[in-house]
Amino acid sequence: MRRSLWPTVGDEFQAIFFTLGDALLTTSLVRLTLSEGVDCRFGLGRGETVNVDESAPGTIQDGSAWWNAREAIEETHRREHGTEPYLRSWFVSNNESESGTVALVKGFLLLRDASISSMRPRDRRLTAGTLLGYSQTELAHQEGLPNPRCRKVFDVRGGAALLAAHQKLRKGQLQ
């Protein structure tokens, strides 16, 4: 992260990431690690950030990245209350040369959010643990499950697919 998560107005928090892949992984982990019954939305925006007032407590920033993120969160809200109730994230970039990347990321977000929204609390914990680098043996022990049962839960409930998707994005160096 270029700038770690920080709270802003009301119930919002913001962050600046070095790569889009980092932003996607972090937002996955936030959703996966929230308490049962708690969820949040993410507006991911690509663009420039500019410091407006560095003397203020907590640097105030502006720029196309923030406006794109705001547009993305509004689109997330609109879609969530329309035909995609599982959706919690959207991505906006005004850079015409990366329309393929934008389409790829939006497709990833639709599938990721549907997968996470359908997970049970244990599924979320196992998936988060795996994304954080814990071994299947460690996770099985934490959950009080036999290792083969832990693996089956992970494979069947979407965790394995989400891990594979993040690995492919990382391997492709999604910038």
C-alpha positions as CSV (number, residue, x, y, z in Angstrom):
1,M,0.0,0.0,0.0
2,R,1.2,3.5,-0.8
3,R,-0.9,4.9,2.0
4,S,-2.5,2.6,4.5
5,L,-6.2,2.5,5.4
6,W,-7.4,5.6,7.2
7,P,-10.9,6.6,8.4
8,T,-12.6,9.6,6.7
9,V,-16.1,11.0,7.1
10,G,-18.8,8.9,8.7
11,D,-18.3,5.2,8.1
12,E,-15.8,5.5,5.2
13,F,-12.2,4.6,5.0
14,Q,-9.7,5.2,2.2
15,A,-6.4,3.8,1.0
16,I,-3.9,4.3,-1.8
17,F,-2.3,1.2,-3.3
18,F,0.7,0.7,-5.5
19,T,-1.1,-1.7,-7.7
20,L,-4.7,-2.6,-8.6
21,G,-4.0,-6.2,-7.7
22,D,-3.1,-5.0,-4.1
23,A,-6.4,-3.1,-3.9
24,L,-8.3,-6.2,-5.1
25,L,-6.6,-8.5,-2.5
26,T,-7.1,-6.0,0.3
27,T,-10.8,-5.5,-0.4
28,S,-11.2,-9.3,-0.6
29,L,-9.5,-9.7,2.8
30,V,-11.6,-6.9,4.4
31,R,-14.9,-8.6,3.3
32,L,-13.7,-12.0,4.3
33,T,-12.6,-11.0,7.8
34,L,-15.6,-8.9,8.8
35,S,-17.8,-10.3,11.6
36,E,-20.8,-12.3,10.6
37,G,-23.6,-10.1,9.4
38,V,-21.3,-7.1,8.7
39,D,-20.4,-6.1,5.2
40,C,-19.2,-3.1,3.3
41,R,-18.9,-1.6,-0.2
42,F,-15.8,-0.6,-2.1
43,G,-15.4,2.0,-4.8
44,L,-12.1,1.5,-6.6
45,G,-10.9,4.4,-8.7
46,R,-7.8,4.7,-10.9
47,G,-6.4,8.2,-11.5
48,E,-4.2,10.9,-10.0
49,T,-4.1,12.0,-6.4
50,V,-3.1,15.5,-5.4
51,N,-2.4,16.8,-1.9
52,V,-4.7,19.8,-1.3
53,D,-3.8,20.9,2.3
54,E,-0.8,19.2,3.8
55,S,-1.1,21.3,7.0
56,A,-4.5,19.9,7.9
57,P,-4.6,17.0,10.4
58,G,-4.4,14.1,8.0
59,T,-3.5,15.2,4.5
60,I,-6.5,16.2,2.4
61,Q,-6.4,14.9,-1.1
62,D,-8.3,15.4,-4.3
63,G,-7.9,14.2,-7.9
64,S,-9.4,11.9,-10.5
65,A,-8.7,8.8,-8.4
66,W,-11.0,10.0,-5.6
67,W,-13.7,11.1,-8.0
68,N,-13.5,7.8,-9.9
69,A,-13.7,5.9,-6.5
70,R,-16.8,8.0,-5.6
71,E,-18.4,7.1,-8.9
72,A,-17.6,3.5,-8.4
73,I,-19.1,3.4,-4.9
74,E,-22.3,5.0,-6.2
75,E,-22.5,2.4,-9.0
76,T,-22.0,-0.4,-6.5
77,H,-24.9,0.9,-4.4
78,R,-27.1,1.3,-7.5
79,R,-26.3,-2.3,-8.7
80,E,-26.6,-3.8,-5.3
81,H,-30.1,-2.5,-5.0
82,G,-30.9,-3.5,-8.5
83,T,-30.2,-6.8,-10.2
84,E,-26.9,-7.7,-8.4
85,P,-27.7,-7.8,-4.7
86,Y,-24.4,-9.6,-4.0
87,L,-22.2,-6.9,-5.5
88,R,-20.1,-4.9,-3.1
89,S,-17.4,-3.4,-5.3
90,W,-16.9,-1.6,-8.6
91,F,-14.0,-0.1,-10.5
92,V,-13.8,3.1,-12.5
93,S,-10.9,4.5,-14.6
94,N,-11.2,7.2,-17.2
95,N,-8.0,6.0,-19.0
96,E,-9.3,4.9,-22.5
97,S,-6.2,2.8,-23.1
98,E,-7.1,0.4,-20.4
99,S,-10.6,-0.6,-21.3
100,G,-9.6,-4.3,-21.3
101,T,-8.2,-4.0,-17.8
102,V,-11.4,-2.3,-16.6
103,A,-13.6,-5.0,-18.1
104,L,-11.4,-7.7,-16.6
105,V,-11.6,-6.1,-13.1
106,K,-15.3,-5.6,-13.3
107,G,-15.8,-9.2,-14.2
108,F,-13.5,-10.3,-11.4
109,L,-15.5,-8.2,-8.9
110,L,-18.8,-9.6,-10.0
111,L,-17.6,-13.2,-9.5
112,R,-15.6,-12.4,-6.3
113,D,-18.4,-10.6,-4.6
114,A,-21.0,-13.3,-5.6
115,S,-18.6,-15.9,-4.2
116,I,-17.9,-14.1,-0.9
117,S,-21.6,-13.2,-0.4
118,S,-22.6,-16.8,-0.6
119,M,-19.9,-18.0,1.9
120,R,-20.6,-19.2,5.4
121,P,-18.5,-17.7,8.2
122,R,-16.2,-20.7,8.3
123,D,-15.7,-20.5,4.5
124,R,-14.7,-16.9,4.8
125,R,-12.2,-17.7,7.6
126,L,-10.6,-20.5,5.6
127,T,-10.4,-18.4,2.5
128,A,-8.9,-15.4,4.3
129,G,-6.4,-17.6,6.1
130,T,-5.3,-19.1,2.9
131,L,-5.0,-15.7,1.2
132,L,-2.9,-14.6,4.2
133,G,-0.5,-17.6,3.7
134,Y,-1.6,-20.0,6.4
135,S,-1.3,-23.7,5.6
136,Q,-4.3,-26.0,5.3
137,T,-3.0,-27.9,8.3
138,E,-2.9,-24.7,10.4
139,L,-6.4,-23.7,9.3
140,A,-7.8,-27.1,10.0
141,H,-6.4,-27.0,13.5
142,Q,-7.8,-23.6,14.1
143,E,-11.2,-24.7,12.9
144,G,-11.1,-28.0,14.7
145,L,-11.6,-29.9,11.5
146,P,-9.8,-32.9,10.0
147,N,-7.4,-31.7,7.3
148,P,-9.3,-33.5,4.4
149,R,-12.6,-32.0,5.6
150,C,-11.0,-28.5,5.7
151,R,-9.7,-29.0,2.2
152,K,-13.1,-30.1,0.9
153,V,-14.9,-27.1,2.5
154,F,-12.3,-24.8,0.9
155,D,-12.5,-26.4,-2.5
156,V,-16.3,-26.6,-2.7
157,R,-17.4,-23.3,-1.2
158,G,-15.4,-20.9,-3.5
159,G,-12.3,-20.4,-1.5
160,A,-10.0,-22.3,-3.9
161,A,-11.4,-20.5,-6.9
162,L,-10.9,-17.1,-5.2
163,L,-7.4,-18.0,-4.3
164,A,-6.6,-19.1,-7.9
165,A,-8.1,-15.9,-9.3
166,H,-5.9,-13.7,-7.0
167,Q,-2.9,-15.8,-7.9
168,K,-3.6,-15.4,-11.7
169,L,-4.0,-11.6,-11.2
170,R,-0.7,-11.4,-9.3
171,K,1.1,-13.6,-11.8
172,G,-0.2,-11.3,-14.6
173,Q,1.1,-8.4,-12.5
174,L,-2.2,-6.5,-12.7
175,Q,-0.9,-2.9,-12.3
